Amino acid sequence: MSATGQSHYSELVAIIGGMGPAAGVKLQELIVSRRRDVKIDRDHIPVLAYTNPQIPPRTGPHGDKSVPEIIRSIKSMERAGATRYVLACNTVHIYAKEIQASVSIPMISLIECTVDHTIKVLG
């Protein structure tokens, strides 16, 4: 927190949900509730949450049909000012490279975060 009372965050994270509509809501709840160093509201990480239940199913032989709608969702959040995004769905990470190649902001990968944390905890 700066001396002026402004948030020290320069990034705005977009949560892309709707792939199981409760997943994005739960992710945002965890981001808020697990912060231990928050003293006032402005200390929280700025988040844009976009729940798009129109994203087609991610499983089965046609799971890749979800990719265009996911990309549209991310681009919408880019236009709203997001500087990073997270996909609130494990399954869709199979298309992460294709999705990332189509947008200009970086992804925070649930898979990479899980691997990093597992290595940190277990060595």
Sequence and secondary structure as in RCSB ss.txt:
>XXXX:A:sequence
MSATGQSHYSELVAIIGGMGPAAGVKLQELIVSRRRDVKIDRDHIPVLAYTNPQIPPRTGPHGDKSVPEIIRSIK
SMERAGATRYVLACNTVHIYAKEIQASVSIPMISLIECTVDHTIKVLG
>XXXX:A:secstr
  TTS       EEEEE SSHHHHHHHHHHHHHT SS  SGGGS  EEEEE TTS   SSTTGGGGHHHHHHHHH
HHHHTT SEEEES SGGGGGHHHHHHT SS B  HHHHHHHHHHHHH 
